[in-house]
């Protein structure tokens, strides 16, 4: 057992280093200080910050439940937000803390993408935002492995 672990130790160390680099790279990808600050918040704080930001910009959003950093371009960082009510937005964050943000509904982005692709005669699939809703686990009532483990419906 000890010999097996000794042989696997370099592999485990390598996997740990790759994981640390991946986390560091995702945070290092943000080019501006505003996004760096957002990365420094915990998930609840970041969601609350984006909720206030969307409301201040008259977006229809009851409460942000998920955020996704989507990349950077020329000091502008792109975030995506998902609201509990199902609305989702692409938010472009400029490097200055008090500068105006650019806000686009993911539904509008998808519709615009479809229209442009159709106009160009492309068969490519239209893309809106990458952020998706937090889905519930799929019930698998008819799956053999789960038969007998679920309560039967009352008749």
C-alpha positions as CSV (number, residue, x, y, z in Angstrom):
1,X,0.0,0.0,0.0
2,X,2.8,2.4,0.9
3,X,4.7,1.7,-2.3
4,X,1.5,2.3,-4.4
5,X,1.0,5.7,-2.6
6,X,4.7,6.6,-3.2
7,X,4.2,6.0,-6.9
8,X,1.0,8.0,-7.0
9,X,2.3,10.9,-4.9
10,X,3.9,12.8,-7.9
11,X,0.6,12.5,-9.8
12,X,-1.5,13.8,-6.8
13,X,1.0,16.7,-6.4
14,X,0.7,17.4,-10.2
15,X,-3.1,17.4,-10.0
16,X,-3.1,19.7,-7.0
17,X,-0.8,22.2,-8.9
18,X,-3.0,22.1,-11.9
19,X,-6.0,22.8,-9.7
20,X,-4.3,25.8,-8.0
21,X,-3.2,27.2,-11.4
22,X,-6.7,26.9,-12.8
23,X,-8.2,28.8,-9.9
24,X,-5.4,31.5,-10.0
25,X,-5.8,31.8,-13.8
26,X,-9.6,32.3,-13.6
27,X,-9.0,35.2,-11.1
28,X,-6.0,36.6,-13.0
29,X,-8.1,36.8,-16.2
30,X,-9.9,39.8,-14.9
31,X,-8.2,42.8,-16.2
32,X,-9.6,45.6,-14.1
33,X,-9.6,46.4,-10.4
34,X,-13.4,46.3,-10.1
35,X,-13.5,42.7,-11.2
36,X,-10.6,41.8,-9.0
37,X,-12.7,43.2,-6.1
38,X,-15.7,41.2,-7.2
39,X,-13.5,38.0,-7.2
40,X,-12.5,38.9,-3.6
41,X,-16.1,38.7,-2.4
42,X,-17.7,35.5,-1.3
43,X,-20.6,34.2,-3.5
44,X,-23.4,35.8,-1.4
45,X,-21.6,39.1,-1.3
46,X,-21.0,39.1,-5.1
47,X,-24.6,38.1,-5.7
48,X,-25.9,41.0,-3.5
49,X,-23.5,43.4,-5.2
50,X,-24.8,42.4,-8.7
51,X,-28.4,42.6,-7.5
52,X,-27.9,46.2,-6.4
53,X,-26.0,47.0,-9.6
54,X,-28.8,45.6,-11.8
55,X,-31.6,47.4,-9.8
56,X,-29.6,50.7,-10.0
57,X,-29.7,50.2,-13.8
58,X,-33.4,49.5,-14.0
59,X,-33.0,45.8,-14.8
60,X,-35.8,43.4,-14.0
61,X,-34.2,41.1,-11.4
62,X,-35.6,40.1,-8.1
63,X,-32.3,38.7,-6.7
64,X,-29.1,37.5,-8.4
65,X,-28.5,33.8,-7.5
66,X,-25.5,33.1,-9.8
67,X,-22.7,35.0,-11.4
68,X,-20.1,33.9,-14.1
69,X,-17.0,35.8,-15.2
70,X,-17.1,35.5,-19.0
71,X,-13.7,37.1,-20.0
72,X,-12.1,40.4,-20.6
73,X,-11.4,42.7,-23.6
74,X,-9.5,45.9,-23.6
75,X,-9.9,46.6,-19.9
76,X,-13.6,45.8,-20.0
77,X,-14.6,42.7,-18.0
78,X,-17.7,40.8,-18.9
79,X,-19.8,39.1,-16.2
80,X,-23.1,37.2,-16.6
81,X,-25.8,37.1,-13.9
82,X,-28.7,34.9,-13.3
83,X,-31.7,36.1,-11.3
84,X,-34.0,34.0,-9.2
85,X,-37.0,35.2,-11.4
86,X,-35.3,33.6,-14.5
87,X,-33.9,36.8,-16.0
88,X,-30.3,36.8,-17.0
89,X,-27.9,39.6,-18.1
90,X,-24.5,40.2,-19.6
91,X,-22.8,43.0,-17.6
92,X,-19.7,44.8,-19.0
93,X,-17.7,46.3,-16.2
94,X,-15.3,49.2,-17.0
95,X,-12.1,49.7,-15.0
96,X,-13.2,52.8,-13.2
97,X,-15.3,52.1,-10.0
98,X,-17.9,54.8,-10.7
99,X,-18.1,54.5,-14.5
100,X,-21.4,53.4,-16.1
101,X,-21.8,49.7,-16.9
102,X,-23.2,48.2,-20.1
103,X,-26.1,45.9,-19.5
104,X,-27.8,43.5,-22.0
105,X,-30.5,40.9,-21.4
106,X,-29.3,37.4,-22.4
107,X,-32.7,36.9,-24.2
108,X,-31.9,40.0,-26.3
109,X,-28.4,38.8,-27.0
110,X,-29.8,35.4,-28.2
111,X,-32.5,37.0,-30.4
112,X,-29.9,39.3,-32.0
113,X,-27.5,36.4,-32.5
114,X,-30.3,34.4,-34.2
115,X,-31.2,37.3,-36.4
116,X,-27.6,38.0,-37.5
117,X,-26.9,34.3,-38.2
118,X,-30.2,33.9,-40.3
119,X,-29.4,37.1,-42.2
120,X,-26.0,35.7,-43.1
121,X,-27.5,32.4,-44.1
122,X,-25.5,30.6,-41.5
123,X,-26.5,27.2,-40.0
124,X,-24.6,27.9,-36.8
125,X,-26.5,27.8,-33.5
126,X,-27.2,31.2,-32.0
127,X,-25.6,32.0,-28.6
128,X,-26.8,34.3,-25.9
129,X,-25.2,33.9,-22.5
130,X,-23.4,30.9,-21.1
131,X,-24.9,31.2,-17.7
132,X,-27.8,28.8,-17.2
133,X,-30.4,28.2,-14.6
134,X,-29.8,26.1,-11.6
135,X,-31.8,23.0,-12.5
136,X,-33.4,20.5,-10.2
137,X,-32.3,17.0,-10.4
138,X,-34.2,15.0,-12.9
139,X,-36.6,12.5,-11.4
140,X,-36.1,9.0,-12.8
141,X,-39.2,7.2,-11.7
142,X,-39.1,4.6,-14.4
143,X,-35.5,3.7,-14.0
144,X,-35.0,0.1,-12.8
145,X,-32.4,0.9,-10.2
146,X,-34.7,3.3,-8.4
147,X,-37.8,1.2,-8.4
148,X,-39.1,0.4,-5.0
149,X,-37.0,3.2,-3.4
150,X,-39.5,5.9,-4.1
151,X,-42.9,6.3,-2.5
152,X,-45.7,5.0,-4.5
153,X,-48.5,7.5,-5.5
154,X,-51.6,7.3,-3.4
155,X,-54.6,5.9,-5.3
